[in-house]
């Protein structure tokens, strides 16, 4: 999932990073300070994660994109005969 957030300073960046580290349902995250975008990966409800980040950081959060991972076994070529 990709979020747009206002990341003005290092304090904002640290607050967002700390909030993301505290969330157990996230597998990993990426923060792009220049673009003001935060990408999170894992099994979670997008709305719940956005609300938690907003509450913990006191920053406006806008969901830009949500992508679901393919089910296990799909997309990796498993089970296909040549």
N, CA, C and O atoms as a Maestro MAE file, in Angstrom:
{
 s_m_m2io_version
 :::
 2.0.0
}

f_m_ct {
 s_m_title
 :::
 protein
 m_atom[328] {
  # First column is atom index #
  i_m_mmod_type
  r_m_x_coord
  r_m_y_coord
  r_m_z_coord
  i_m_residue_number
  s_m_chain_name
  s_m_pdb_residue_name
  s_m_pdb_atom_name
  i_m_atomic_number
  :::
  1 25 0.852 -1.159 0.000 1 A "UNK " " N  " 7
  2 3 0.000 0.000 0.000 1 A "UNK " " CA " 6
  3 2 0.902 1.226 0.000 1 A "UNK " " C  " 6
  4 15 1.925 1.254 0.684 1 A "UNK " " O  " 8
  5 25 0.519 2.235 -0.768 2 A "UNK " " N  " 7
  6 3 1.273 3.477 -0.823 2 A "UNK " " CA " 6
  7 2 0.433 4.602 -0.224 2 A "UNK " " C  " 6
  8 15 -0.744 4.759 -0.549 2 A "UNK " " O  " 8
  9 25 1.059 5.378 0.653 3 A "UNK " " N  " 7
  10 3 0.395 6.493 1.324 3 A "UNK " " CA " 6
  11 2 1.090 7.787 0.981 3 A "UNK " " C  " 6
  12 15 2.297 7.800 0.741 3 A "UNK " " O  " 8
  13 25 0.345 8.880 0.954 4 A "UNK " " N  " 7
  14 3 0.954 10.202 0.824 4 A "UNK " " CA " 6
  15 2 0.856 10.890 2.184 4 A "UNK " " C  " 6
  16 15 -0.215 10.975 2.785 4 A "UNK " " O  " 8
  17 25 2.006 11.377 2.650 5 A "UNK " " N  " 7
  18 3 2.065 12.085 3.927 5 A "UNK " " CA " 6
  19 2 2.974 13.289 3.775 5 A "UNK " " C  " 6
  20 15 3.873 13.304 2.934 5 A "UNK " " O  " 8
  21 25 2.732 14.284 4.588 6 A "UNK " " N  " 7
  22 3 3.563 15.470 4.579 6 A "UNK " " CA " 6
  23 2 4.761 15.217 5.498 6 A "UNK " " C  " 6
  24 15 4.610 15.136 6.717 6 A "UNK " " O  " 8
  25 25 5.950 15.094 4.902 7 A "UNK " " N  " 7
  26 3 7.176 14.822 5.665 7 A "UNK " " CA " 6
  27 2 8.069 16.050 5.518 7 A "UNK " " C  " 6
  28 15 8.925 16.104 4.635 7 A "UNK " " O  " 8
  29 25 7.861 17.032 6.390 8 A "UNK " " N  " 7
  30 3 8.550 18.320 6.286 8 A "UNK " " CA " 6
  31 2 9.978 18.306 6.823 8 A "UNK " " C  " 6
  32 15 10.871 18.943 6.264 8 A "UNK " " O  " 8
  33 25 10.181 17.573 7.914 9 A "UNK " " N  " 7
  34 3 11.472 17.672 8.597 9 A "UNK " " CA " 6
  35 2 11.889 16.301 9.108 9 A "UNK " " C  " 6
  36 15 11.153 15.324 8.970 9 A "UNK " " O  " 8
  37 25 13.071 16.238 9.696 10 A "UNK " " N  " 7
  38 3 13.566 14.978 10.244 10 A "UNK " " CA " 6
  39 2 12.721 14.496 11.416 10 A "UNK " " C  " 6
  40 15 12.584 13.291 11.630 10 A "UNK " " O  " 8
  41 25 12.158 15.425 12.173 11 A "UNK " " N  " 7
  42 3 11.281 15.051 13.282 11 A "UNK " " CA " 6
  43 2 10.041 14.326 12.780 11 A "UNK " " C  " 6
  44 15 9.615 13.336 13.374 11 A "UNK " " O  " 8
  45 25 9.463 14.815 11.689 12 A "UNK " " N  " 7
  46 3 8.292 14.162 11.082 12 A "UNK " " CA " 6
  47 2 8.676 12.775 10.585 12 A "UNK " " C  " 6
  48 15 7.947 11.805 10.794 12 A "UNK " " O  " 8
  49 25 9.814 12.691 9.931 13 A "UNK " " N  " 7
  50 3 10.308 11.414 9.414 13 A "UNK " " CA " 6
  51 2 10.490 10.418 10.556 13 A "UNK " " C  " 6
  52 15 10.067 9.267 10.441 13 A "UNK " " O  " 8
  53 25 11.108 10.839 11.645 14 A "UNK " " N  " 7
  54 3 11.354 9.956 12.783 14 A "UNK " " CA " 6
  55 2 10.046 9.499 13.430 14 A "UNK " " C  " 6
  56 15 9.927 8.346 13.844 14 A "UNK " " O  " 8
  57 25 9.066 10.401 13.517 15 A "UNK " " N  " 7
  58 3 7.779 10.064 14.114 15 A "UNK " " CA " 6
  59 2 7.059 9.005 13.272 15 A "UNK " " C  " 6
  60 15 6.489 8.060 13.817 15 A "UNK " " O  " 8
  61 25 7.085 9.163 11.957 16 A "UNK " " N  " 7
  62 3 6.455 8.195 11.055 16 A "UNK " " CA " 6
  63 2 7.175 6.859 11.144 16 A "UNK " " C  " 6
  64 15 6.541 5.807 11.231 16 A "UNK " " O  " 8
  65 25 8.504 6.908 11.123 17 A "UNK " " N  " 7
  66 3 9.311 5.681 11.194 17 A "UNK " " CA " 6
  67 2 9.044 4.918 12.486 17 A "UNK " " C  " 6
  68 15 8.912 3.694 12.474 17 A "UNK " " O  " 8
  69 25 8.966 5.640 13.596 18 A "UNK " " N  " 7
  70 3 8.703 5.017 14.893 18 A "UNK " " CA " 6
  71 2 7.318 4.365 14.907 18 A "UNK " " C  " 6
  72 15 7.163 3.248 15.402 18 A "UNK " " O  " 8
  73 25 6.316 5.055 14.366 19 A "UNK " " N  " 7
  74 3 4.960 4.507 14.322 19 A "UNK " " CA " 6
  75 2 4.912 3.235 13.489 19 A "UNK " " C  " 6
  76 15 4.233 2.277 13.858 19 A "UNK " " O  " 8
  77 25 5.628 3.218 12.368 20 A "UNK " " N  " 7
  78 3 5.643 2.042 11.498 20 A "UNK " " CA " 6
  79 2 6.332 0.855 12.174 20 A "UNK " " C  " 6
  80 15 5.887 -0.284 12.031 20 A "UNK " " O  " 8
  81 25 7.410 1.115 12.904 21 A "UNK " " N  " 7
  82 3 8.134 0.050 13.595 21 A "UNK " " CA " 6
  83 2 7.287 -0.588 14.692 21 A "UNK " " C  " 6
  84 15 7.465 -1.766 15.003 21 A "UNK " " O  " 8
  85 25 6.367 0.176 15.282 22 A "UNK " " N  " 7
  86 3 5.530 -0.332 16.364 22 A "UNK " " CA " 6
  87 2 4.384 -1.208 15.864 22 A "UNK " " C  " 6
  88 15 3.760 -1.917 16.654 22 A "UNK " " O  " 8
  89 25 4.104 -1.168 14.570 23 A "UNK " " N  " 7
  90 3 2.972 -1.915 14.016 23 A "UNK " " CA " 6
  91 2 3.409 -3.328 13.640 23 A "UNK " " C  " 6
  92 15 4.194 -3.518 12.712 23 A "UNK " " O  " 8
  93 25 2.896 -4.313 14.367 24 A "UNK " " N  " 7
  94 3 3.317 -5.703 14.207 24 A "UNK " " CA " 6
  95 2 2.866 -6.310 12.881 24 A "UNK " " C  " 6
  96 15 3.530 -7.208 12.364 24 A "UNK " " O  " 8
  97 25 1.740 -5.834 12.315 25 A "UNK " " N  " 7
  98 3 1.198 -6.450 11.105 25 A "UNK " " CA " 6
  99 2 1.982 -6.110 9.833 25 A "UNK " " C  " 6
  100 15 1.752 -6.721 8.790 25 A "UNK " " O  " 8
  101 25 2.893 -5.157 9.905 26 A "UNK " " N  " 7
  102 3 3.673 -4.768 8.735 26 A "UNK " " CA " 6
  103 2 4.926 -5.637 8.613 26 A "UNK " " C  " 6
  104 15 5.643 -5.856 9.590 26 A "UNK " " O  " 8
  105 25 5.178 -6.128 7.392 27 A "UNK " " N  " 7
  106 3 6.386 -6.910 7.145 27 A "UNK " " CA " 6
  107 2 7.577 -5.990 6.923 27 A "UNK " " C  " 6
  108 15 8.665 -6.229 7.448 27 A "UNK " " O  " 8
  109 25 7.362 -4.923 6.132 28 A "UNK " " N  " 7
  110 3 8.423 -3.946 5.897 28 A "UNK " " CA " 6
  111 2 7.794 -2.646 5.412 28 A "UNK " " C  " 6
  112 15 6.605 -2.597 5.098 28 A "UNK " " O  " 8
  113 25 8.607 -1.593 5.356 29 A "UNK " " N  " 7
  114 3 8.125 -0.296 4.887 29 A "UNK " " CA " 6
  115 2 9.252 0.469 4.212 29 A "UNK " " C  " 6
  116 15 10.431 0.188 4.426 29 A "UNK " " O  " 8
  117 25 8.865 1.442 3.392 30 A "UNK " " N  " 7
  118 3 9.820 2.335 2.733 30 A "UNK " " CA " 6
  119 2 9.273 3.752 2.866 30 A "UNK " " C  " 6
  120 15 8.082 3.987 2.661 30 A "UNK " " O  " 8
  121 25 10.145 4.688 3.207 31 A "UNK " " N  " 7
  122 3 9.744 6.081 3.343 31 A "UNK " " CA " 6
  123 2 10.535 6.909 2.337 31 A "UNK " " C  " 6
  124 15 11.766 6.898 2.352 31 A "UNK " " O  " 8
  125 25 9.833 7.625 1.465 32 A "UNK " " N  " 7
  126 3 10.450 8.500 0.469 32 A "UNK " " CA " 6
  127 2 10.170 9.941 0.893 32 A "UNK " " C  " 6
  128 15 9.085 10.472 0.655 32 A "UNK " " O  " 8
  129 25 11.171 10.565 1.530 33 A "UNK " " N  " 7
  130 3 10.983 11.918 2.065 33 A "UNK " " CA " 6
  131 2 10.738 12.942 0.964 33 A "UNK " " C  " 6
  132 15 9.896 13.827 1.117 33 A "UNK " " O  " 8
  133 25 11.466 12.830 -0.141 34 A "UNK " " N  " 7
  134 3 11.344 13.818 -1.217 34 A "UNK " " CA " 6
  135 2 9.963 13.795 -1.859 34 A "UNK " " C  " 6
  136 15 9.393 14.848 -2.146 34 A "UNK " " O  " 8
  137 25 9.423 12.603 -2.086 35 A "UNK " " N  " 7
  138 3 8.111 12.457 -2.714 35 A "UNK " " CA " 6
  139 2 6.972 12.549 -1.697 35 A "UNK " " C  " 6
  140 15 5.818 12.745 -2.075 35 A "UNK " " O  " 8
  141 25 7.292 12.409 -0.410 36 A "UNK " " N  " 7
  142 3 6.254 12.437 0.616 36 A "UNK " " CA " 6
  143 2 5.382 11.192 0.571 36 A "UNK " " C  " 6
  144 15 4.173 11.255 0.792 36 A "UNK " " O  " 8
  145 25 6.015 10.056 0.279 37 A "UNK " " N  " 7
  146 3 5.273 8.802 0.153 37 A "UNK " " CA " 6
  147 2 5.820 7.748 1.102 37 A "UNK " " C  " 6
  148 15 7.023 7.665 1.352 37 A "UNK " " O  " 8
  149 25 4.903 6.949 1.621 38 A "UNK " " N  " 7
  150 3 5.249 5.853 2.510 38 A "UNK " " CA " 6
  151 2 4.640 4.590 1.919 38 A "UNK " " C  " 6
  152 15 3.436 4.544 1.667 38 A "UNK " " O  " 8
  153 25 5.459 3.564 1.695 39 A "UNK " " N  " 7
  154 3 4.979 2.278 1.193 39 A "UNK " " CA " 6
  155 2 5.103 1.262 2.310 39 A "UNK " " C  " 6
  156 15 6.147 1.152 2.952 39 A "UNK " " O  " 8
  157 25 4.023 0.515 2.538 40 A "UNK " " N  " 7
  158 3 4.026 -0.517 3.579 40 A "UNK " " CA " 6
  159 2 3.628 -1.847 2.952 40 A "UNK " " C  " 6
  160 15 2.829 -1.892 2.017 40 A "UNK " " O  " 8
  161 25 4.191 -2.922 3.476 41 A "UNK " " N  " 7
  162 3 3.975 -4.254 2.942 41 A "UNK " " CA " 6
  163 2 3.626 -5.203 4.081 41 A "UNK " " C  " 6
  164 15 4.192 -5.117 5.170 41 A "UNK " " O  " 8
  165 25 2.689 -6.108 3.820 42 A "UNK " " N  " 7
  166 3 2.296 -7.099 4.809 42 A "UNK " " CA " 6
  167 2 0.836 -7.451 4.662 42 A "UNK " " C  " 6
  168 15 0.161 -6.991 3.741 42 A "UNK " " O  " 8
  169 25 0.353 -8.273 5.582 43 A "UNK " " N  " 7
  170 3 -1.058 -8.671 5.587 43 A "UNK " " CA " 6
  171 2 -1.782 -7.795 6.603 43 A "UNK " " C  " 6
  172 15 -1.614 -7.967 7.810 43 A "UNK " " O  " 8
  173 25 -2.590 -6.853 6.109 44 A "UNK " " N  " 7
  174 3 -3.266 -5.900 6.987 44 A "UNK " " CA " 6
  175 2 -4.467 -5.301 6.279 44 A "UNK " " C  " 6
  176 15 -4.635 -5.451 5.069 44 A "UNK " " O  " 8
  177 25 -5.294 -4.621 7.052 45 A "UNK " " N  " 7
  178 3 -6.414 -3.871 6.496 45 A "UNK " " CA " 6
  179 2 -5.905 -2.457 6.197 45 A "UNK " " C  " 6
  180 15 -5.457 -1.770 7.115 45 A "UNK " " O  " 8
  181 25 -5.962 -2.007 4.940 46 A "UNK " " N  " 7
  182 3 -5.416 -0.689 4.588 46 A "UNK " " CA " 6
  183 2 -6.003 0.467 5.407 46 A "UNK " " C  " 6
  184 15 -5.269 1.363 5.824 46 A "UNK " " O  " 8
  185 25 -7.309 0.449 5.637 47 A "UNK " " N  " 7
  186 3 -7.926 1.526 6.397 47 A "UNK " " CA " 6
  187 2 -7.447 1.531 7.844 47 A "UNK " " C  " 6
  188 15 -7.194 2.593 8.413 47 A "UNK " " O  " 8
  189 25 -7.321 0.344 8.441 48 A "UNK " " N  " 7
  190 3 -6.858 0.257 9.830 48 A "UNK " " CA " 6
  191 2 -5.440 0.792 9.976 48 A "UNK " " C  " 6
  192 15 -5.142 1.522 10.922 48 A "UNK " " O  " 8
  193 25 -4.562 0.430 9.037 49 A "UNK " " N  " 7
  194 3 -3.177 0.900 9.091 49 A "UNK " " CA " 6
  195 2 -3.122 2.416 8.917 49 A "UNK " " C  " 6
  196 15 -2.394 3.092 9.643 49 A "UNK " " O  " 8
  197 25 -3.880 2.955 7.967 50 A "UNK " " N  " 7
  198 3 -3.884 4.404 7.745 50 A "UNK " " CA " 6
  199 2 -4.372 5.143 8.988 50 A "UNK " " C  " 6
  200 15 -3.818 6.182 9.345 50 A "UNK " " O  " 8
  201 25 -5.395 4.623 9.644 51 A "UNK " " N  " 7
  202 3 -5.934 5.261 10.859 51 A "UNK " " CA " 6
  203 2 -4.904 5.208 11.982 51 A "UNK " " C  " 6
  204 15 -4.708 6.196 12.690 51 A "UNK " " O  " 8
  205 25 -4.242 4.055 12.151 52 A "UNK " " N  " 7
  206 3 -3.226 3.933 13.207 52 A "UNK " " CA " 6
  207 2 -2.077 4.918 12.978 52 A "UNK " " C  " 6
  208 15 -1.615 5.568 13.916 52 A "UNK " " O  " 8
  209 25 -1.619 5.023 11.728 53 A "UNK " " N  " 7
  210 3 -0.516 5.937 11.429 53 A "UNK " " CA " 6
  211 2 -0.945 7.378 11.698 53 A "UNK " " C  " 6
  212 15 -0.183 8.156 12.271 53 A "UNK " " O  " 8
  213 25 -2.164 7.733 11.286 54 A "UNK " " N  " 7
  214 3 -2.658 9.102 11.516 54 A "UNK " " CA " 6
  215 2 -2.731 9.414 13.005 54 A "UNK " " C  " 6
  216 15 -2.334 10.500 13.426 54 A "UNK " " O  " 8
  217 25 -3.230 8.484 13.802 55 A "UNK " " N  " 7
  218 3 -3.359 8.712 15.239 55 A "UNK " " CA " 6
  219 2 -2.002 8.809 15.928 55 A "UNK " " C  " 6
  220 15 -1.813 9.627 16.828 55 A "UNK " " O  " 8
  221 25 -1.061 7.973 15.503 56 A "UNK " " N  " 7
  222 3 0.250 7.938 16.165 56 A "UNK " " CA " 6
  223 2 1.151 9.098 15.757 56 A "UNK " " C  " 6
  224 15 2.027 9.500 16.523 56 A "UNK " " O  " 8
  225 25 0.943 9.640 14.553 57 A "UNK " " N  " 7
  226 3 1.827 10.701 14.067 57 A "UNK " " CA " 6
  227 2 1.169 12.079 14.082 57 A "UNK " " C  " 6
  228 15 1.858 13.093 13.974 57 A "UNK " " O  " 8
  229 25 -0.159 12.126 14.215 58 A "UNK " " N  " 7
  230 3 -0.910 13.386 14.158 58 A "UNK " " CA " 6
  231 2 -0.669 14.088 12.814 58 A "UNK " " C  " 6
  232 15 -0.603 15.315 12.751 58 A "UNK " " O  " 8
  233 25 -0.538 13.298 11.747 59 A "UNK " " N  " 7
  234 3 -0.317 13.802 10.393 59 A "UNK " " CA " 6
  235 2 -1.447 13.308 9.493 59 A "UNK " " C  " 6
  236 15 -2.007 12.237 9.727 59 A "UNK " " O  " 8
  237 25 -1.781 14.089 8.467 60 A "UNK " " N  " 7
  238 3 -2.789 13.681 7.496 60 A "UNK " " CA " 6
  239 2 -2.224 12.545 6.648 60 A "UNK " " C  " 6
  240 15 -1.071 12.595 6.221 60 A "UNK " " O  " 8
  241 25 -3.046 11.518 6.407 61 A "UNK " " N  " 7
  242 3 -2.632 10.343 5.636 61 A "UNK " " CA " 6
  243 2 -3.618 10.161 4.489 61 A "UNK " " C  " 6
  244 15 -4.831 10.140 4.702 61 A "UNK " " O  " 8
  245 25 -3.095 10.029 3.275 62 A "UNK " " N  " 7
  246 3 -3.925 9.792 2.100 62 A "UNK " " CA " 6
  247 2 -3.472 8.486 1.450 62 A "UNK " " C  " 6
  248 15 -2.297 8.322 1.121 62 A "UNK " " O  " 8
  249 25 -4.417 7.558 1.269 63 A "UNK " " N  " 7
  250 3 -4.109 6.286 0.616 63 A "UNK " " CA " 6
  251 2 -4.082 6.524 -0.885 63 A "UNK " " C  " 6
  252 15 -5.091 6.920 -1.469 63 A "UNK " " O  " 8
  253 25 -2.933 6.283 -1.518 64 A "UNK " " N  " 7
  254 3 -2.787 6.474 -2.954 64 A "UNK " " CA " 6
  255 2 -3.054 5.188 -3.731 64 A "UNK " " C  " 6
  256 15 -3.714 5.214 -4.770 64 A "UNK " " O  " 8
  257 25 -2.546 4.070 -3.232 65 A "UNK " " N  " 7
  258 3 -2.634 2.817 -3.978 65 A "UNK " " CA " 6
  259 2 -2.626 1.641 -3.014 65 A "UNK " " C  " 6
  260 15 -1.882 1.621 -2.033 65 A "UNK " " O  " 8
  261 25 -3.470 0.663 -3.315 66 A "UNK " " N  " 7
  262 3 -3.490 -0.582 -2.549 66 A "UNK " " CA " 6
  263 2 -3.346 -1.720 -3.543 66 A "UNK " " C  " 6
  264 15 -4.150 -1.851 -4.466 66 A "UNK " " O  " 8
  265 25 -2.332 -2.535 -3.356 67 A "UNK " " N  " 7
  266 3 -2.107 -3.704 -4.208 67 A "UNK " " CA " 6
  267 2 -2.146 -4.944 -3.337 67 A "UNK " " C  " 6
  268 15 -1.519 -4.996 -2.280 67 A "UNK " " O  " 8
  269 25 -2.891 -5.940 -3.792 68 A "UNK " " N  " 7
  270 3 -2.941 -7.203 -3.064 68 A "UNK " " CA " 6
  271 2 -1.922 -8.151 -3.649 68 A "UNK " " C  " 6
  272 15 -1.748 -8.222 -4.866 68 A "UNK " " O  " 8
  273 25 -1.255 -8.873 -2.785 69 A "UNK " " N  " 7
  274 3 -0.276 -9.872 -3.224 69 A "UNK " " CA " 6
  275 2 -1.017 -11.051 -3.817 69 A "UNK " " C  " 6
  276 15 -2.094 -11.404 -3.337 69 A "UNK " " O  " 8
  277 25 -0.461 -11.674 -4.862 70 A "UNK " " N  " 7
  278 3 -1.105 -12.865 -5.435 70 A "UNK " " CA " 6
  279 2 -1.087 -14.005 -4.429 70 A "UNK " " C  " 6
  280 15 -0.163 -14.102 -3.622 70 A "UNK " " O  " 8
  281 25 -2.098 -14.871 -4.469 71 A "UNK " " N  " 7
  282 3 -2.114 -16.018 -3.556 71 A "UNK " " CA " 6
  283 2 -0.866 -16.886 -3.749 71 A "UNK " " C  " 6
  284 15 -0.301 -16.901 -4.842 71 A "UNK " " O  " 8
  285 25 -0.429 -17.600 -2.725 72 A "UNK " " N  " 7
  286 3 0.759 -18.453 -2.846 72 A "UNK " " CA " 6
  287 2 0.602 -19.449 -3.992 72 A "UNK " " C  " 6
  288 15 -0.452 -20.062 -4.157 72 A "UNK " " O  " 8
  289 25 1.665 -19.600 -4.780 73 A "UNK " " N  " 7
  290 3 1.638 -20.531 -5.894 73 A "UNK " " CA " 6
  291 2 1.265 -19.885 -7.213 73 A "UNK " " C  " 6
  292 15 1.497 -20.477 -8.267 73 A "UNK " " O  " 8
  293 25 0.692 -18.687 -7.191 74 A "UNK " " N  " 7
  294 3 0.339 -17.994 -8.430 74 A "UNK " " CA " 6
  295 2 1.418 -16.966 -8.754 74 A "UNK " " C  " 6
  296 15 1.977 -16.321 -7.867 74 A "UNK " " O  " 8
  297 25 1.689 -16.836 -10.033 75 A "UNK " " N  " 7
  298 3 2.638 -15.821 -10.456 75 A "UNK " " CA " 6
  299 2 4.090 -16.232 -10.365 75 A "UNK " " C  " 6
  300 15 4.964 -15.498 -10.828 75 A "UNK " " O  " 8
  301 25 4.374 -17.388 -9.779 76 A "UNK " " N  " 7
  302 3 5.776 -17.819 -9.668 76 A "UNK " " CA " 6
  303 2 6.108 -18.975 -10.601 76 A "UNK " " C  " 6
  304 15 7.215 -19.512 -10.559 76 A "UNK " " O  " 8
  305 25 5.146 -19.361 -11.451 77 A "UNK " " N  " 7
  306 3 5.384 -20.420 -12.420 77 A "UNK " " CA " 6
  307 2 5.193 -21.805 -11.836 77 A "UNK " " C  " 6
  308 15 5.398 -22.788 -12.547 77 A "UNK " " O  " 8
  309 25 4.812 -21.930 -10.581 78 A "UNK " " N  " 7
  310 3 4.626 -23.224 -9.964 78 A "UNK " " CA " 6
  311 2 3.385 -23.911 -10.524 78 A "UNK " " C  " 6
  312 15 2.345 -23.275 -10.698 78 A "UNK " " O  " 8
  313 25 3.493 -25.197 -10.805 79 A "UNK " " N  " 7
  314 3 2.360 -25.960 -11.251 79 A "UNK " " CA " 6
  315 2 2.088 -25.888 -12.738 79 A "UNK " " C  " 6
  316 15 1.100 -26.464 -13.193 79 A "UNK " " O  " 8
  317 25 2.911 -25.214 -13.514 80 A "UNK " " N  " 7
  318 3 2.710 -25.123 -14.953 80 A "UNK " " CA " 6
  319 2 3.623 -26.099 -15.666 80 A "UNK " " C  " 6
  320 15 4.820 -26.162 -15.387 80 A "UNK " " O  " 8
  321 25 3.061 -26.847 -16.576 81 A "UNK " " N  " 7
  322 3 3.843 -27.804 -17.361 81 A "UNK " " CA " 6
  323 2 4.339 -27.133 -18.630 81 A "UNK " " C  " 6
  324 15 3.562 -26.436 -19.282 81 A "UNK " " O  " 8
  325 25 5.607 -27.312 -19.012 82 A "UNK " " N  " 7
  326 3 6.109 -26.698 -20.247 82 A "UNK " " CA " 6
  327 2 5.571 -27.366 -21.497 82 A "UNK " " C  " 6
  328 15 5.906 -26.957 -22.609 82 A "UNK " " O  " 8
  :::
 }
 m_bond[327] {
  # First column is bond index #
  i_m_from
  i_m_to
  i_m_order
  :::
  1 1 2 1
  2 2 3 1
  3 3 4 2
  4 3 5 1
  5 5 6 1
  6 6 7 1
  7 7 8 2
  8 7 9 1
  9 9 10 1
  10 10 11 1
  11 11 12 2
  12 11 13 1
  13 13 14 1
  14 14 15 1
  15 15 16 2
  16 15 17 1
  17 17 18 1
  18 18 19 1
  19 19 20 2
  20 19 21 1
  21 21 22 1
  22 22 23 1
  23 23 24 2
  24 23 25 1
  25 25 26 1
  26 26 27 1
  27 27 28 2
  28 27 29 1
  29 29 30 1
  30 30 31 1
  31 31 32 2
  32 31 33 1
  33 33 34 1
  34 34 35 1
  35 35 36 2
  36 35 37 1
  37 37 38 1
  38 38 39 1
  39 39 40 2
  40 39 41 1
  41 41 42 1
  42 42 43 1
  43 43 44 2
  44 43 45 1
  45 45 46 1
  46 46 47 1
  47 47 48 2
  48 47 49 1
  49 49 50 1
  50 50 51 1
  51 51 52 2
  52 51 53 1
  53 53 54 1
  54 54 55 1
  55 55 56 2
  56 55 57 1
  57 57 58 1
  58 58 59 1
  59 59 60 2
  60 59 61 1
  61 61 62 1
  62 62 63 1
  63 63 64 2
  64 63 65 1
  65 65 66 1
  66 66 67 1
  67 67 68 2
  68 67 69 1
  69 69 70 1
  70 70 71 1
  71 71 72 2
  72 71 73 1
  73 73 74 1
  74 74 75 1
  75 75 76 2
  76 75 77 1
  77 77 78 1
  78 78 79 1
  79 79 80 2
  80 79 81 1
  81 81 82 1
  82 82 83 1
  83 83 84 2
  84 83 85 1
  85 85 86 1
  86 86 87 1
  87 87 88 2
  88 87 89 1
  89 89 90 1
  90 90 91 1
  91 91 92 2
  92 91 93 1
  93 93 94 1
  94 94 95 1
  95 95 96 2
  96 95 97 1
  97 97 98 1
  98 98 99 1
  99 99 100 2
  100 99 101 1
  101 101 102 1
  102 102 103 1
  103 103 104 2
  104 103 105 1
  105 105 106 1
  106 106 107 1
  107 107 108 2
  108 107 109 1
  109 109 110 1
  110 110 111 1
  111 111 112 2
  112 111 113 1
  113 113 114 1
  114 114 115 1
  115 115 116 2
  116 115 117 1
  117 117 118 1
  118 118 119 1
  119 119 120 2
  120 119 121 1
  121 121 122 1
  122 122 123 1
  123 123 124 2
  124 123 125 1
  125 125 126 1
  126 126 127 1
  127 127 128 2
  128 127 129 1
  129 129 130 1
  130 130 131 1
  131 131 132 2
  132 131 133 1
  133 133 134 1
  134 134 135 1
  135 135 136 2
  136 135 137 1
  137 137 138 1
  138 138 139 1
  139 139 140 2
  140 139 141 1
  141 141 142 1
  142 142 143 1
  143 143 144 2
  144 143 145 1
  145 145 146 1
  146 146 147 1
  147 147 148 2
  148 147 149 1
  149 149 150 1
  150 150 151 1
  151 151 152 2
  152 151 153 1
  153 153 154 1
  154 154 155 1
  155 155 156 2
  156 155 157 1
  157 157 158 1
  158 158 159 1
  159 159 160 2
  160 159 161 1
  161 161 162 1
  162 162 163 1
  163 163 164 2
  164 163 165 1
  165 165 166 1
  166 166 167 1
  167 167 168 2
  168 167 169 1
  169 169 170 1
  170 170 171 1
  171 171 172 2
  172 171 173 1
  173 173 174 1
  174 174 175 1
  175 175 176 2
  176 175 177 1
  177 177 178 1
  178 178 179 1
  179 179 180 2
  180 179 181 1
  181 181 182 1
  182 182 183 1
  183 183 184 2
  184 183 185 1
  185 185 186 1
  186 186 187 1
  187 187 188 2
  188 187 189 1
  189 189 190 1
  190 190 191 1
  191 191 192 2
  192 191 193 1
  193 193 194 1
  194 194 195 1
  195 195 196 2
  196 195 197 1
  197 197 198 1
  198 198 199 1
  199 199 200 2
  200 199 201 1
  201 201 202 1
  202 202 203 1
  203 203 204 2
  204 203 205 1
  205 205 206 1
  206 206 207 1
  207 207 208 2
  208 207 209 1
  209 209 210 1
  210 210 211 1
  211 211 212 2
  212 211 213 1
  213 213 214 1
  214 214 215 1
  215 215 216 2
  216 215 217 1
  217 217 218 1
  218 218 219 1
  219 219 220 2
  220 219 221 1
  221 221 222 1
  222 222 223 1
  223 223 224 2
  224 223 225 1
  225 225 226 1
  226 226 227 1
  227 227 228 2
  228 227 229 1
  229 229 230 1
  230 230 231 1
  231 231 232 2
  232 231 233 1
  233 233 234 1
  234 234 235 1
  235 235 236 2
  236 235 237 1
  237 237 238 1
  238 238 239 1
  239 239 240 2
  240 239 241 1
  241 241 242 1
  242 242 243 1
  243 243 244 2
  244 243 245 1
  245 245 246 1
  246 246 247 1
  247 247 248 2
  248 247 249 1
  249 249 250 1
  250 250 251 1
  251 251 252 2
  252 251 253 1
  253 253 254 1
  254 254 255 1
  255 255 256 2
  256 255 257 1
  257 257 258 1
  258 258 259 1
  259 259 260 2
  260 259 261 1
  261 261 262 1
  262 262 263 1
  263 263 264 2
  264 263 265 1
  265 265 266 1
  266 266 267 1
  267 267 268 2
  268 267 269 1
  269 269 270 1
  270 270 271 1
  271 271 272 2
  272 271 273 1
  273 273 274 1
  274 274 275 1
  275 275 276 2
  276 275 277 1
  277 277 278 1
  278 278 279 1
  279 279 280 2
  280 279 281 1
  281 281 282 1
  282 282 283 1
  283 283 284 2
  284 283 285 1
  285 285 286 1
  286 286 287 1
  287 287 288 2
  288 287 289 1
  289 289 290 1
  290 290 291 1
  291 291 292 2
  292 291 293 1
  293 293 294 1
  294 294 295 1
  295 295 296 2
  296 295 297 1
  297 297 298 1
  298 298 299 1
  299 299 300 2
  300 299 301 1
  301 301 302 1
  302 302 303 1
  303 303 304 2
  304 303 305 1
  305 305 306 1
  306 306 307 1
  307 307 308 2
  308 307 309 1
  309 309 310 1
  310 310 311 1
  311 311 312 2
  312 311 313 1
  313 313 314 1
  314 314 315 1
  315 315 316 2
  316 315 317 1
  317 317 318 1
  318 318 319 1
  319 319 320 2
  320 319 321 1
  321 321 322 1
  322 322 323 1
  323 323 324 2
  324 323 325 1
  325 325 326 1
  326 326 327 1
  327 327 328 2
  :::
 }
}
